[in-house]
Amino acid sequence: MKSNQPIGIFDSGIGGLTVARAVKKALPNESIIYFGDTAHLPYGDKSTAAIQAYSVRIAEMLLRKKCKVILIACNSASSAAYDLVTEYVGKKAKVFDVINPTVDFIRENYQSSKVGLIGTKQTVSAGVYRRKIEELDQEIDFTSLATPLLVPMIEEGIYHDEISRNIIEKYLSDSSLQGIKSLILGCTHYPIIKEEIRNHYRELDEEVEIIDSAETVALALKSFLEYHQLVNKEKTVPDQFLVSDFTESFEHTTKTFFGEEVHLEQIPIWDELG
Ligand code: DGL
């Protein structure tokens, strides 16, 4: 691995740009190759087997593009395919997911407390967060809730308004989430509504820390690159934003997740497989 190789980041679609944005903030000199599998989104409702097949194929493409790191930005893909992708990639690149750095953060900061998770159906039912947190053996009372309306809500531009406030309130009032001290945002899209979630707890006068998995993985990646002297010194290659299916609407939503609209380039990744 060399420091001037790019960082590959992939997601089911455009939402993973929240992770790319956090990575850019933490590591401004890195060149990013972002891939959104817009032909197959959403992953949150797909089977584990399907997500595994997509993820390995995407990892192969990012390896061909000489990425030093492959970051699985999607929580659903992190749940379903991290082990498989890690095995497939071997020593050719370092694989990160969004779950392990978040579990490390919980281990360091939230022993003996009640920790909540919200995510897609796939992320919650796969139970990977639960298993990894329970393995810490730190008397953490873990609870999770699938919140499937939040992704389409955000993609439709419904946030920071009355409708989103009501939907968020409905989910967060679920009995399973009562008494939590921290809440993991286990989905690429949720950083967009982080402030609304914070406000929900503020209004109730409850102290709940919101854990943004995009930020935790960006900091973990930074520590890794610094430790291994793999931080890029000077950015010479521009970022690339690739998708498996292009629409203007996808391009337009990049602004929501990345903070600025970026040009998306469609690549024929699935042609060989059909
Ligand atoms: N990227 C997905 C995740 O983080 C959300 C969108 C989808 O379901 O594909 O779980």
Residues whose N, C-alpha, C, O or C-beta is under 5 A from the ligand:
A	BS01	DGL	S12 G15 L41 P42 Y43 G44 D45 A73 C74 N75 S76 T120 V151 G186 C187 T188
